[in-house]
């Protein structure tokens, strides 16, 4: 049974979906947040899942911050990581500790509207400003390039003429709730396969 850590910075609606999803050969074993006020931490508590808040501002450097996270991941015997609304970019130093064992959900059809600066409502504002007819959600592996890892799953949604950034965000959030559990199961399966080699 693999131990999965979920990283979340805010409300944690994707986390809630994962906490209510039975996974084959894997379980959510830790929730990590950079925001002590994140409701995601409360969701973890409600499900009796260990959680920890590690604010970036408490550390003199990104590496010191990430070393603290790594220490907690080791203590909880974490095998793989899911970024579900985690609003910080992890460095190559961190990622090399979990090669091909970190996935992220992004609220656009990668490679469109992704990379540094594209997060949260900003993605949907850019989509509408550009005037595209479809957007969607993507689940992908995390590598050293922001939103540049291999895509695991994508789903599209059409954009209406009356669309607002908020209404589009709601539509795509619903897509994320369907896609992310599938992505997590793929992550579990691939991690197990890699261990057997």
DACORLIN-V55758 format. One record per residue. N is the residue number from 0. RES is the residue in one letter. SS is DSSP state (helix for helix, strand for strand, loop for the rest). Layout:
# DACORLIN-V55758
{{N;RES;SS} {N;RES;SS}}
This chain:
# DACORLIN-V55758
{{0;X;loop} {1;X;strand} {2;X;strand} {3;X;strand} {4;X;strand} {5;X;strand} {6;X;strand} {7;X;loop} {8;X;loop} {9;X;loop} {10;X;loop} {11;X;loop} {12;X;helix} {13;X;helix} {14;X;helix} {15;X;helix} {16;X;helix} {17;X;helix} {18;X;helix} {19;X;loop} {20;X;loop} {21;X;loop} {22;X;loop} {23;X;loop} {24;X;loop} {25;X;strand} {26;X;strand} {27;X;strand} {28;X;strand} {29;X;strand} {30;X;strand} {31;X;strand} {32;X;strand} {33;X;loop} {34;X;loop} {35;X;loop} {36;X;loop} {37;X;loop} {38;X;helix} {39;X;helix} {40;X;helix} {41;X;helix} {42;X;helix} {43;X;helix} {44;X;helix} {45;X;helix} {46;X;loop} {47;X;loop} {48;X;loop} {49;X;loop} {50;X;strand} {51;X;strand} {52;X;strand} {53;X;loop} {54;X;loop} {55;X;helix} {56;X;helix} {57;X;helix} {58;X;loop} {59;X;loop} {60;X;loop} {61;X;helix} {62;X;helix} {63;X;helix} {64;X;helix} {65;X;helix} {66;X;helix} {67;X;helix} {68;X;helix} {69;X;helix} {70;X;helix} {71;X;helix} {72;X;helix} {73;X;helix} {74;X;helix} {75;X;loop} {76;X;loop} {77;X;loop} {78;X;loop} {79;X;strand} {80;X;strand} {81;X;strand} {82;X;strand} {83;X;loop} {84;X;loop} {85;X;loop} {86;X;loop} {87;X;loop} {88;X;loop} {89;X;loop} {90;X;loop} {91;X;helix} {92;X;helix} {93;X;helix} {94;X;helix} {95;X;helix} {96;X;helix} {97;X;helix} {98;X;loop} {99;X;loop} {100;X;loop} {101;X;strand} {102;X;strand} {103;X;strand} {104;X;strand} {105;X;strand} {106;X;loop} {107;X;loop} {108;X;loop} {109;X;loop} {110;X;loop} {111;X;loop} {112;X;loop} {113;X;loop} {114;X;loop} {115;X;loop} {116;X;loop} {117;X;loop} {118;X;loop} {119;X;loop} {120;X;helix} {121;X;helix} {122;X;helix} {123;X;helix} {124;X;helix} {125;X;helix} {126;X;helix} {127;X;helix} {128;X;helix} {129;X;helix} {130;X;loop} {131;X;loop} {132;X;loop} {133;X;strand} {134;X;strand} {135;X;strand} {136;X;strand} {137;X;strand} {138;X;strand} {139;X;strand} {140;X;strand} {141;X;loop} {142;X;loop} {143;X;loop} {144;X;loop} {145;X;loop} {146;X;loop} {147;X;loop} {148;X;loop} {149;X;loop} {150;X;strand} {151;X;strand} {152;X;strand} {153;X;strand} {154;X;strand} {155;X;strand} {156;X;strand} {157;X;strand} {158;X;loop} {159;X;loop} {160;X;loop} {161;X;loop} {162;X;loop} {163;X;loop} {164;X;helix} {165;X;helix} {166;X;helix} {167;X;helix} {168;X;helix} {169;X;helix} {170;X;helix} {171;X;helix} {172;X;helix} {173;X;helix} {174;X;helix} {175;X;helix} {176;X;helix} {177;X;helix} {178;X;helix} {179;X;helix} {180;X;helix} {181;X;helix} {182;X;helix} {183;X;helix} {184;X;helix} {185;X;helix} {186;X;helix} {187;X;helix} {188;X;helix} {189;X;helix} {190;X;helix} {191;X;helix} {192;X;helix} {193;X;helix} {194;X;helix} {195;X;helix} {196;X;loop}}
